[in-house]
């Protein structure tokens, strides 16, 4: 399993480094790669018939409980097949849709990295690796959404999505760390038996808040939903992939995976029902009044995600079965409609449904596929959506409490989604064409074939539901419910209340579709509330924070190094000084102090003279030389007190610093005369205060006995545990390995920044 993930990331970077060496038409061959992965997971699906899950363990950092553990069960298999299966069609589709785009190698690199990140997320069985891949999906989706970086809307949408999902990542990490702290394990498999420990712990509510924060932001739940419609600025293949089957389902996956661990039947479930219910109504209402195809699909996706969260909150067998079924149903019909919207935009260069009619005459195959997807969205019989919608109604009707109200919510949502599905999948193809045939760009096979495949699957699973049920959905249900069920998908439920509700949904969905142009007035009234919408409030907060950051930066980070040093020294002096005075009884014992030797006194005098010259000279070179003398004197003092290794290190640093200062400042003008006595007095007070503090700390350290436990531990275990004889090196490389790693990462990032600045060319230079 880990080999597959490594292969995905290696292929991604090979695509990136290929540059422009491939013609656009050759990128079509890349669709073979996700297809191979799809077949690979399909092979493992046969093993699920015999075993409930497949566990693979790879040691990574066992001392911290962090391992590369992977679990392939029904739920992860469902998502893996969606990621690779729909990914194959997206690769195929994008090869023609983006054939004239620049930087195709970057696009396919981002797309492959995203696919690998999603696979890692749904397959990981360790909390830390789940979080790692979770963050990778946010980063790679940022690049995909902002692929058209010349457009301001793309850049803004990418930043908004990254900010919201990045905040959710912070919450998710906090929740995972609390879970590990309570249970003592990062393994999701082991957490399955720790649900009572978690639910009885005082941190349970806080854990839920953090997990909900992460999942709701990623799955675009109200009030974090607005980033998803904004992300429609991305190219259509990105929208179809991220927002039908992958990224937005990541939050759904987390909720489904942790339901058997955190579900308490009350707080967890009621929160999911409330948030999911609000989201599904809100998204469905907005979808019916939009006129842009991708906006309609975006808001209907928000609503669909709300439905899944709502069903997970209900938590009964019917609801969980409906949830896993709807995940597959939604991925099939929504990807079809997204790709259809791209074909329409590619053909007539508009997505405004008020200007789109009669396209069915010129692209009948696409029209039929879109009709099927729209019918599935509405839940018309013989489509997969019909079976899913019936399960949803069974879930609400059989819920022991508030069944009537929950059913009303579900029916209202499905009616609105049926209407918006007809608007997106039927409206553009009916009637007489507005544009002339000569202006239409007919889709190639690379554009319409993925749409046809997805729509055929919608029909096949609708007519023969056992193909999806026995193959994967039953196992996905078992992974969430942690129990077997006698439920199964069936084409006909008989004449009952569910059938009546389904007919009602279809009829009123058609009504909304037919009379949609007369119903757009309510949207104008809704738009009056835009200033208090979650998006507007978030943007207002962001603008306030930007202004605050600007003023703070102008005050505290004004580019003067002396001001930075003043702030740092004042903070340390105030904080440490307060702690020293209030908690440490100051004592001054001089009996044990040794007297000055002639060497120490000599170098002390040299240091004082050098400090005097540094302060009084008007030559930068003299000041640098004086500072160098001070550094070398300190090196010799280290030698006197038995620390030659520290002295050599300090000597090398001082030498390098002096050389760099000379090279940088050699050609600069001399010092400006500085005669502001107030500033000189301020700096003198700060310097004396800091020096006094250090002196007091040093004197107090001589009074209290030194603890040798830490140094003794390192001395005794440096060779036994780390196989190193140099204790200092062992501490840096092994015992403080994470700290050194982070420092290396920081230096690497700084190096990249410097490299970018050096490589930057101004507008005038680019024009030349």
Secondary structure as UniProt FT lines:
FT   HELIX           2..17
FT   TURN            18..20
FT   HELIX           24..30
FT   HELIX           31..45
FT   HELIX           46..49
FT   STRAND          53..56
FT   STRAND          59..61
FT   HELIX           62..64
FT   STRAND          66..67
FT   STRAND          70..73
FT   HELIX           74..97
FT   TURN            98..100
FT   HELIX           104..123
FT   HELIX           127..145
FT   TURN            149..150
FT   HELIX           152..183
FT   HELIX           188..191
FT   TURN            192..193
FT   HELIX           195..199
FT   TURN            202..203
FT   HELIX           204..218
FT   TURN            219..220
FT   TURN            222..223
FT   HELIX           226..230
FT   HELIX           231..233
FT   HELIX           236..242
FT   TURN            243..245
FT   HELIX           247..262
FT   HELIX           267..288
FT   HELIX           293..314
FT   HELIX           317..348
FT   HELIX           353..355
FT   HELIX           359..361
FT   HELIX           364..378
FT   TURN            381..382
FT   HELIX           384..397
FT   HELIX           403..425
FT   HELIX           427..429
FT   HELIX           437..439
FT   HELIX           445..463
FT   HELIX           466..468
FT   HELIX           469..473
FT   HELIX           474..481
FT   HELIX           497..514
FT   HELIX           516..518
FT   HELIX           521..527
FT   TURN            528..529
FT   HELIX           530..532
FT   HELIX           534..556
FT   HELIX           561..583
FT   TURN            591..592
FT   HELIX           598..616
FT   HELIX           620..640
FT   TURN            641..642
FT   HELIX           644..665
FT   TURN            666..667
FT   HELIX           677..703
FT   HELIX           709..722
FT   HELIX           727..730
FT   HELIX           731..735
FT   HELIX           737..759
FT   HELIX           763..767
//
